Amino acid sequence: MFDFVYRNKRLVQIVLGLLVLPFAFVGVDSYVRNMGSDNDVATVGGTSITPQEYDNAVRQQQQRMSQMLGKNFDPAMFDNPEVKQQVLDGVINQRLLQTVGQNLKLTAPDAQLRKVILEVPDFQESGKFSESRYDELLRANGLTRVSYESRLRGDLAQQPLQDALARSSFSGAAQAAMFQKLTEQAREIQVATIDIASFIAQAKVDDAQVKAEYDKNPDAYRAPEQVKLEYLQLNQAAFAASATASVDEVKAEYDKRVKEFTAPEERRASHILISIDKDDKGQAKAGAKDAAKAEAEAIQKQVSTAPEKFADLAKQKSKDPGSAAQGGDLGFFGRGQMVKPFEEAVFSMKPGEIRGPIESDFGFHIIRLAEVKPERARPLDEVRAQLEGEIKQQKTSKLFNENAEKFQNRVYEQGDSYAKLAEELKLEVKKTDWLTRAQVQAIGGGNQKFVQTVFAPANIAAKKNSEAVDLGNNSLISARIVDYKPSSVRPLDEVKAQITAQLQRKLATELASKAGAEKVAAVAAGNDSGLTFGAVQKLLRQAPVANVNQALTKQVFAADLSKGGAVVGGGNDAGGYTVVKVVKVVEPEAPNADKLKSLAQRLSGQSAGDLSNAYVGALKDHIKVEVKKGVAQGGEKDGKAGTDAKKS
């Protein structure tokens, strides 16, 4: 797992950086001021960052990582102290900006707050804001409307400050051109690698070295607290099989909603539009209206005596750019889709009838009604499947609601076992192996309250069924601890093989590095190195090739090619050593204006980010920040872990 974090360190940092985006659930509640609380994670300018705020931030990052990494996501990643520290830093930085916003008396009006909430996709059903969905999601995240809206208002209030920082940076064409040359300039190289595997056998490690490594940092081999669980989960889907829809129920629902399944009358018409010439102010020019009407009347006479010419005349005479090319055909339309005079005329005509001129705001129309689709009710058979599905869904929801109360009561009343309740509700009692906090949270769909409930001291001590936790989306869960392991340093015998392998790999890497340096010297001197170099390939600064990491890439681009070539070497990410022949410089193509503009915008964005980070860093010189020891390392957030604070 830690190998994954190391190999994807940049990705992890990018995702964690998303924490400062506004409108997230993890917004820092500037209204919470639990001064001096022993449970505070940190304080910024004397205001508290509570454990709930920090835990919500961790949960939000878990969700984002899960969405980005999919099946590659490992919840245990968030047991890593480095990751926890980055999350905490993000919360602190956001609180710093909020503090400045409050000092500047920045605020967000109610109208802006309401607009943002109404537009959050997660609060919508079928594209519209849903109050029940809103409350459900807040409840699942341990929030109330008041607390969430206070946090969101704080985020909105600081947005002008963030925007000001973003706008304070800009880049010109010269900078963009230089940036393009630096980033797109390439090198032609040839690569040879020295594999670490050939040195493992030479890397001898004895027991004394293993023990010394263990004694040096025993906390590096600390196992997190773990639990074995039994749990029972009630989902609405569990009742889907027992929900049915009879023929009579479907018919009754259809009769009740028949208007919903009725298509209104539609008509298909064609027209020839003769527009009225207007001046710059939109007023009809002198005589223009009479001239347009006279032209329309003349066309009306033509098509009345020769209806078959209607389409041709529409193509020649009509001023409607949307229909003229189609012979004036407007297709089918219902009431309320056309201007009123036009609609009234069309819906009073008979098929085949030609009428006009009809005046509207657009000019004069000659209209031909082609076809009428009368009002039509979709037959029951056509909507039967839809109605059956909706009736079953309603029954399933009702069954869930009826049994949810029973579930909540029985997990408490029958606190020593889930057996009777599982049998009664036809549910399966699930059992787990040892799980960390992050893995327990994954079982609960990322719900932080579930983790807090499971690991509550009372539940650890009693080993009773927990209260039912609402996971949202019509799902309840209760868990009982079967066994518990507190966090502890693993004994040497348990980690001996792991430490031995680490030390062997470290020593083998050093041996490979020494051998590699000798090979580089041999190649540079023109001697036989015994290495086999691959084919010539192109290396870009931002796109390292296999076995050439960023550190070695920097060496390649810094190499002096004034004498026609160079050779460099360095460790690779596999633990071995890479030797690179640098053949020549490859200059990029000259950028066009659009590319320069795009690069300038990119530079401005990067510069604004750097400025924002520097600004937040400077704030720490003026606003006192205190962090409890052990928080990011997963230690207890109480006196047991120490309550000393450090100033950032």
C-alpha positions in Angstrom: 0.0 0.0 0.0 2.8 2.5 0.9 4.5 1.5 -2.4 1.3 2.7 -4.1 1.5 6.0 -2.3 5.1 6.4 -3.2 4.7 5.5 -6.8 1.7 7.8 -7.2 2.8 10.5 -4.8 2.1 13.3 -7.3 -1.4 12.0 -8.0 -2.2 11.9 -4.3 -0.9 15.5 -3.9 -3.1 16.7 -6.8 -6.2 15.1 -5.4 -5.5 16.3 -1.8 -5.1 19.8 -3.3 -8.7 19.7 -4.3 -9.6 20.2 -0.6 -9.4 24.0 -0.9 -12.1 24.1 -3.6 -15.2 25.9 -2.3 -18.7 24.4 -1.7 -17.5 21.0 -0.5 -18.9 19.3 2.6 -15.6 19.7 4.3 -15.9 23.5 4.4 -14.5 24.8 7.7 -17.2 25.9 10.1 -16.1 29.4 11.1 -19.0 29.6 13.5 -17.6 26.8 15.8 -15.5 28.3 18.5 -14.9 25.6 21.1 -12.0 27.5 22.6 -9.5 25.4 24.4 -11.3 22.1 24.0 -9.1 19.1 24.7 -10.5 17.4 21.7 -9.6 20.1 19.2 -7.5 18.9 16.3 -6.0 22.4 15.9 -6.8 26.0 16.4 -6.4 28.9 13.9 -6.4 32.4 15.3 -8.0 31.0 18.5 -10.9 29.3 16.7 -11.2 25.5 16.8 -10.9 22.9 14.1 -12.9 20.1 15.6 -12.4 16.3 15.2 -15.6 16.1 13.1 -14.3 18.8 10.7 -11.0 16.9 10.3 -12.8 13.5 9.9 -15.2 15.0 7.3 -12.2 16.3 5.4 -10.6 12.8 5.4 -13.8 11.2 4.3 -14.3 13.7 1.4 -10.8 13.0 0.2 -11.4 9.3 0.4 -14.5 9.7 -1.8 -12.5 11.8 -4.3 -9.7 9.3 -4.4 -12.1 6.5 -4.9 -13.8 8.2 -7.8 -10.4 8.9 -9.5 -8.7 5.6 -8.9 -11.7 3.2 -9.1 -10.7 -0.4 -8.4 -7.1 0.8 -7.6 -8.3 2.7 -4.6 -7.1 1.4 -1.2 -8.8 2.9 1.9 -5.8 2.0 3.9 -4.0 4.8 2.0 -5.5 7.2 4.6 -3.8 5.4 7.4 -0.6 7.0 6.0 0.6 9.9 8.3 1.8 11.9 5.3 -1.6 11.8 3.7 -3.4 12.7 6.9 -1.0 15.6 7.4 -1.8 17.0 3.9 -5.5 16.8 4.6 -5.0 18.6 7.9 -2.9 21.3 6.2 -5.6 21.8 3.7 -8.2 22.4 6.4 -5.9 24.8 8.2 -5.2 26.8 5.0 -8.9 27.1 4.3 -9.5 28.3 7.9 -6.7 30.9 7.5 -8.4 32.3 4.4 -11.8 32.4 6.2 -10.2 34.2 9.1 -9.0 36.9 6.7 -12.4 37.1 5.1 -14.0 37.7 8.4 -11.5 40.4 9.3 -12.3 42.1 6.0 -16.0 41.6 6.8 -16.6 39.6 3.6 -20.0 37.9 3.5 -22.3 36.0 1.2 -25.9 37.1 0.8 -28.8 34.7 1.2 -29.7 34.8 -2.5 -26.2 33.7 -3.5 -26.2 30.9 -0.8 -29.6 29.7 -2.0 -28.6 29.7 -5.7 -25.5 27.6 -5.0 -27.4 25.0 -3.0 -30.1 24.7 -5.6 -27.5 24.0 -8.3 -25.5 21.3 -6.4 -26.1 18.1 -8.5 -26.0 15.8 -5.5 -29.1 17.6 -4.1 -31.1 17.1 -7.2 -33.5 14.4 -8.4 -34.5 14.4 -12.1 -32.6 17.6 -12.6 -34.5 19.5 -9.8 -33.6 20.4 -6.3 -35.0 17.9 -3.8 -35.4 18.9 -0.1 -35.6 15.3 1.0 -32.4 14.5 -0.9 -30.7 17.6 0.6 -31.7 16.6 4.2 -30.7 12.9 3.6 -27.2 13.8 2.4 -26.6 16.2 5.2 -27.8 13.7 7.7 -25.6 11.0 6.3 -22.6 13.3 6.7 -23.4 14.3 10.3 -24.6 17.8 9.3 -27.7 19.9 9.8 -29.0 22.6 7.5 -27.7 25.3 9.9 -24.2 23.9 10.2 -23.8 23.1 6.4 -25.2 26.4 5.3 -23.0 28.3 7.8 -20.0 26.5 6.4 -21.0 27.1 2.8 -21.6 30.8 3.5 -18.1 31.0 4.9 -16.7 29.4 1.8 -18.6 31.7 -0.5 -17.5 34.7 1.5 -13.8 33.9 1.0 -14.3 33.3 -2.7 -13.7 37.0 -3.7 -10.3 36.8 -1.8 -9.3 33.7 -3.8 -10.5 35.4 -7.0 -8.4 38.4 -6.2 -5.3 36.3 -5.8 -6.0 34.5 -9.1 -6.4 37.7 -11.0 -3.2 39.2 -9.6 -1.1 37.1 -11.8 -0.5 37.3 -15.6 2.0 36.2 -18.2 3.0 37.7 -21.5 3.8 36.2 -24.9 7.6 36.3 -24.3 7.2 34.3 -21.1 4.9 31.9 -22.9 7.4 31.4 -25.7 10.2 30.7 -23.2 8.0 28.3 -21.3 7.1 26.5 -24.5 10.8 26.1 -25.4 11.7 24.8 -21.9 8.8 22.3 -21.7 8.8 21.0 -25.2 12.5 20.9 -26.0 13.6 17.3 -26.1 16.8 15.2 -26.0 17.6 12.1 -28.1 18.9 9.4 -25.8 20.0 5.8 -25.5 19.3 3.9 -22.2 21.0 1.0 -20.5 19.9 -0.4 -17.1 21.6 -2.3 -14.3 19.0 -4.5 -12.5 19.0 -4.5 -8.7 18.2 -8.3 -8.7 21.7 -9.2 -9.6 23.0 -7.5 -6.4 20.4 -8.9 -3.9 22.5 -12.1 -3.4 25.5 -9.9 -2.4 23.5 -7.9 0.1 24.1 -9.7 3.3 22.2 -8.6 6.4 22.7 -10.0 9.9 20.3 -10.1 12.9 22.2 -7.3 14.7 21.5 -4.9 11.8 17.8 -5.9 11.7 17.4 -5.3 15.4 19.3 -1.9 15.2 16.9 -0.8 12.4 13.9 -1.9 14.5 15.1 -0.2 17.7 15.9 3.0 15.7 12.2 3.6 14.8 9.8 1.1 16.3 6.8 3.3 15.6 7.4 2.7 11.9 6.3 -0.9 12.6 3.2 0.1 14.6 0.0 -1.8 13.7 -3.1 0.5 13.6 -6.0 -0.4 15.9 -8.2 -3.1 14.4 -11.5 -4.8 14.9 -13.3 -8.0 13.9 -17.0 -7.3 13.2 -20.3 -8.8 12.8 -22.7 -6.4 11.1 -26.2 -6.3 9.7 -27.3 -4.0 6.9 -30.9 -3.1 5.9 -31.3 -1.8 2.3 -34.4 -0.8 0.5 -33.4 -3.2 -2.3 -33.9 -6.1 0.1 -37.6 -5.7 -0.2 -37.8 -5.4 -4.0 -38.5 -9.1 -4.5 -41.5 -9.1 -2.3 -43.1 -6.0 -3.9 -45.7 -6.8 -6.6 -48.1 -4.8 -8.7 -51.4 -6.5 -9.6 -53.4 -5.9 -12.8 -56.1 -4.0 -10.9 -53.5 -1.8 -9.2 -51.9 -0.9 -12.5 -55.3 -0.1 -14.1 -56.3 2.1 -11.1 -53.0 4.0 -11.3 -53.4 4.4 -15.0 -57.0 5.8 -14.7 -55.8 8.2 -12.0 -53.0 9.6 -14.1 -54.4 9.2 -17.7 -53.9 12.9 -18.4 -50.2 12.4 -17.7 -50.1 9.9 -20.5 -52.1 12.0 -23.0 -50.3 13.7 -25.9 -52.0 17.0 -26.8 -53.2 17.8 -30.3 -50.4 18.8 -32.7 -50.6 20.4 -36.1 -48.2 20.5 -39.0 -48.2 23.6 -41.1 -46.1 25.5 -43.7 -45.9 29.2 -44.1 -44.5 32.0 -46.3 -43.3 34.9 -44.3 -43.1 38.4 -45.8 -41.2 40.6 -43.3 -41.6 44.3 -42.8 -38.5 46.5 -43.4 -37.5 48.3 -40.1 -35.1 51.1 -39.2 -32.2 51.0 -36.7 -34.7 51.5 -33.9 -36.8 48.6 -34.9 -39.7 50.7 -36.2 -41.3 50.0 -39.5 -40.1 52.2 -42.3 -42.7 54.5 -44.0 -44.9 52.5 -46.3 -43.1 49.2 -45.5 -46.0 47.6 -43.7 -48.5 48.4 -46.6 -46.0 47.1 -49.1 -45.4 43.8 -47.2 -49.1 43.3 -46.8 -49.7 43.9 -50.5 -47.0 41.4 -51.4 -48.5 38.8 -49.0 -51.9 39.3 -50.5 -50.6 38.8 -54.0 -48.8 35.5 -53.0 -52.1 34.4 -51.2 -53.9 34.7 -54.5 -51.3 32.7 -56.3 -51.3 29.8 -53.9 -55.1 29.8 -53.5 -55.4 29.1 -57.3 -52.3 26.8 -57.4 -51.7 25.2 -54.0 -49.1 22.9 -55.5 -46.8 26.0 -56.0 -46.8 26.7 -52.2 -43.5 25.1 -51.5 -41.7 26.6 -54.5 -43.0 30.1 -53.6 -41.9 29.6 -50.0 -38.4 28.8 -51.2 -38.4 31.9 -53.4 -40.3 34.5 -51.3 -40.3 33.5 -47.6 -38.1 35.6 -45.3 -38.0 32.9 -42.6 -34.5 31.5 -42.7 -35.4 28.4 -40.7 -38.1 27.1 -42.9 -37.8 28.7 -46.4 -35.4 26.0 -47.7 -37.9 23.3 -46.6 -40.7 24.9 -48.6 -42.0 26.7 -45.5 -42.5 23.4 -43.6 -42.5 24.0 -39.8 -43.1 20.4 -38.8 -45.5 19.4 -36.0 -46.1 21.8 -33.0 -48.6 22.1 -30.2 -50.3 25.1 -28.6 -48.0 27.6 -26.9 -45.1 27.1 -29.3 -46.0 29.8 -31.9 -46.9 33.5 -31.6 -50.5 33.9 -30.7 -52.0 35.3 -34.0 -50.2 32.5 -35.9 -51.3 29.8 -33.4 -55.0 31.0 -33.4 -55.1 30.8 -37.2 -53.5 27.3 -37.5 -55.7 25.8 -34.8 -58.9 27.1 -36.4 -58.0 25.7 -39.9 -58.8 22.4 -41.6 -56.2 20.2 -43.3 -55.4 21.5 -46.8 -56.7 25.0 -46.1 -54.6 28.0 -47.0 -55.1 31.3 -45.1 -53.6 34.7 -45.0 -52.2 37.2 -44.7 -51.9 36.8 -40.9 -50.1 39.6 -39.2 -47.6 38.9 -36.3 -44.6 40.7 -34.9 -42.5 39.0 -37.6 -44.5 40.3 -40.5 -47.3 38.7 -42.7 -47.8 35.0 -43.0 -49.5 32.9 -45.6 -50.3 29.6 -43.9 -51.1 26.1 -45.2 -52.3 23.4 -42.8 -50.9 20.1 -43.8 -51.9 17.6 -41.1 -53.6 17.3 -37.7 -52.5 14.8 -35.0 -55.5 14.7 -32.6 -55.1 14.4 -28.8 -54.0 10.9 -28.0 -53.9 9.0 -24.8 -51.2 6.3 -24.7 -52.8 3.0 -24.2 -52.4 1.1 -20.9 -50.2 -1.6 -22.5 -47.8 1.0 -23.7 -47.1 2.4 -20.1 -47.8 -0.8 -18.2 -44.1 -1.6 -17.5 -43.5 2.0 -16.2 -46.5 1.9 -13.9 -45.6 -1.6 -12.6 -42.1 -0.4 -11.8 -43.4 2.7 -10.0 -45.9 0.8 -7.9 -43.3 -1.7 -6.9 -40.9 1.1 -6.0 -43.5 2.7 -3.8 -44.3 -0.6 -2.1 -40.6 -1.3 -1.6 -40.1 2.2 -0.1 -43.0 1.6 2.2 -41.7 -1.8 3.3 -38.3 -0.3 4.0 -39.8 2.5 6.1 -42.0 0.1 8.1 -39.0 -2.2 8.8 -36.4 0.5 9.4 -38.0 1.4 12.8 -38.0 -2.3 13.7 -34.4 -2.6 12.7 -33.4 0.5 14.8 -35.2 -0.8 17.8 -34.2 -4.5 17.7 -30.5 -4.0 17.2 -30.6 -2.2 20.6 -33.1 -4.5 22.3 -31.3 -7.7 21.1 -27.9 -6.2 21.7 -25.9 -9.5 22.1 -26.8 -10.9 18.6 -28.2 -10.2 15.2 -29.5 -13.8 14.7 -33.2 -13.3 15.5 -33.5 -10.0 13.6 -31.7 -11.4 10.6 -34.0 -14.3 10.5 -37.1 -12.2 10.9 -36.1 -9.7 8.1 -34.4 -12.4 6.0 -31.0 -10.6 6.1 -27.5 -12.0 6.2 -25.2 -11.4 9.2 -21.8 -10.5 7.7 -18.6 -11.3 9.5 -15.2 -9.8 8.8 -11.5 -10.5 9.4 -9.4 -7.8 11.1 -10.1 -4.3 9.8 -8.6 -0.9 10.2 -10.7 2.3 10.6 -10.3 3.1 6.9 -11.5 -0.4 6.0 -14.5 -0.1 8.4 -15.4 3.2 6.7 -15.3 1.5 3.3 -17.9 -1.0 4.5 -20.1 1.9 5.5 -19.9 3.5 2.1 -17.5 6.2 3.3 -19.8 7.2 6.2 -17.7 8.7 8.9 -20.4 8.4 11.6 -20.4 4.7 11.2 -16.6 4.5 11.9 -17.0 6.8 14.9 -19.9 4.6 16.2 -18.0 1.3 15.8 -14.8 2.6 17.5 -16.6 4.4 20.3 -15.0 3.4 23.6 -18.4 2.1 24.9 -18.8 -0.2 21.9 -15.2 -1.5 22.2 -15.7 -2.3 25.8 -19.2 -3.7 25.7 -19.0 -5.6 22.4 -22.7 -4.9 21.9 -24.7 -4.1 18.8 -24.1 -0.5 17.8 -27.0 1.9 17.2 -28.4 1.8 13.6 -26.5 4.3 11.5 -28.2 5.9 8.5 -25.9 5.6 5.5 -28.3 7.5 3.3 -29.9 6.2 0.1 -32.3 4.2 2.2 -29.7 2.1 4.0 -29.2 1.4 7.7 -26.3 -0.5 9.3 -25.4 -1.8 12.7 -22.1 -3.5 13.8 -20.9 -5.4 16.8 -17.2 -5.8 17.7 -16.3 -9.4 18.1 -12.6 -8.8 18.8 -10.4 -5.7 19.2 -6.7 -5.0 18.9 -5.4 -1.6 20.1 -2.7 0.1 18.2 0.6 -1.4 19.1 4.2 -1.8 18.0 4.5 -5.2 16.2 7.1 -7.5 17.8 10.5 -7.9 16.1 9.9 -11.5 15.2 6.7 -10.4 13.3 8.5 -7.8 11.2 11.9 -9.3 11.0 11.5 -10.6 7.4 10.1 -7.2 6.3 13.0 -5.3 7.8 15.5 -7.8 6.4 14.1 -7.4 2.9 14.2 -3.6 3.3 17.8 -3.6 4.4 18.8 -6.0 1.6 17.1 -3.9 -1.0 18.8 -0.7 0.4 22.2 -2.4 0.3 21.6 -3.9 -3.2 20.6 -0.4 -4.4 23.9 1.0 -3.0 25.9 -1.8 -4.8 24.0 -1.2 -8.0 24.7 2.6 -7.7 28.4 2.0 -7.2 28.6 -0.3 -10.2 26.6 2.1 -12.3 28.9 5.0 -11.5 31.8 2.9 -12.7 30.0 2.1 -15.9 29.3 5.8 -16.5 33.0 6.6 -16.1 33.9 3.8 -18.5 31.4 5.0 -21.2 32.6 8.6 -20.7 36.2 7.5 -21.2 35.3 5.6 -24.4 36.1 2.2 -22.7 34.1 -0.9 -23.0 31.4 -0.8 -20.2 29.8 -4.1 -20.9 26.4 -2.4 -21.2 23.9 -2.8 -24.0 22.2 0.4 -24.9 18.7 0.5 -26.5 17.5 2.3 -29.6 17.5 6.1 -29.8 14.4 7.6 -28.3 13.1 11.1 -27.5 12.9 12.3 -23.9 10.7 15.3 -22.9 11.0 17.0 -19.5 7.4 16.3 -18.6 7.3 12.8 -20.0 10.1 10.5 -18.6 10.7 7.3 -20.5 11.0 3.8 -18.9 13.7 3.6 -16.2 14.5 7.4 -16.5 12.9 9.2 -13.6 12.6 12.9 -13.0 15.9 13.2 -11.1 17.7 11.5 -14.0 15.8 13.6 -16.5 17.1 16.7 -14.9 20.7 15.4 -15.3 20.0 14.6 -19.0 18.8 18.2 -19.7 21.6 19.7 -17.7 24.3 17.7 -19.6 26.8 19.7 -21.6 26.6 18.7 -25.3 29.1 21.2 -26.6 31.5 18.4 -27.5 28.8 16.4 -29.3 27.4 14.1 -26.6 27.4 13.2 -22.9 26.7 10.3 -20.6 24.9 10.5 -17.2 23.6 8.0 -14.7 21.4 7.7 -11.6 19.2 5.4 -9.6 15.9 4.4 -11.0 12.5 3.8 -9.4 13.0 0.0 -9.5 16.0 0.3 -7.2 18.5 -0.3 -9.9 20.7 2.1 -11.9 20.2 3.7 -15.3 23.0 4.9 -17.6 21.9 7.4 -20.3 23.8 8.4 -23.5 22.6 11.9 -24.4 22.9 12.2 -28.2 21.5 15.6 -29.1 19.1 18.4 -28.5 15.7 18.5 -30.3 14.2 21.9 -30.6 10.4 22.3 -30.6 8.4 23.7 -33.4 7.6 27.5 -33.2 4.2 28.0 -31.5 1.3 29.8 -33.2 -0.7 32.6 -31.6 -3.4 30.4 -30.2 -0.8 28.1 -28.5 1.0 31.1 -27.0 -2.3 32.4 -25.6 -3.1 29.0 -24.1 0.4 28.7 -22.6 0.2 32.2 -21.2 -3.1 31.3 -19.5 -1.6 28.1 -18.1 1.4 30.1 -16.7 -0.9 32.6 -15.1 -2.8 29.8 -13.4 0.3 28.2 -12.1 1.6 31.6 -10.9 -1.7 32.3 -9.2 -1.5 29.0 -7.4 2.1 29.8 -6.2 1.0 33.2 -5.1 -2.0 31.8 -3.2 0.3 29.3 -1.4 2.8 32.0 -0.6 0.0 34.2 0.7 -1.4 31.4 3.0 2.2 30.8 4.2 2.6 34.5 5.1 -0.7 34.4 7.0 0.9 31.9 9.4 3.3 34.6 10.5 0.4 36.8 11.7 -2.3 34.3 12.6 -1.4 31.8 15.3 -1.8 28.2 14.3 -1.6 25.4 16.9 -1.8 21.7 16.0 -2.2 18.8 18.5 0.7 16.4 18.4 -0.1 13.0 17.0 -3.2 14.0 15.0 -1.8 13.4 11.6 0.1 10.3 12.8 -3.2 8.7 13.9 -2.5 9.2 17.6 -5.2 9.9 20.2 -6.5 13.4 20.2 -6.6 13.7 24.0 -4.2 14.0 26.9 -3.0 10.5 26.3 -1.1 11.5 23.2 0.1 14.8 24.7 -1.5 18.2 24.4 1.6 20.2 23.5 1.1 22.4 20.5 3.4 23.7 17.9 3.2 27.0 16.1 3.2 26.8 12.3 
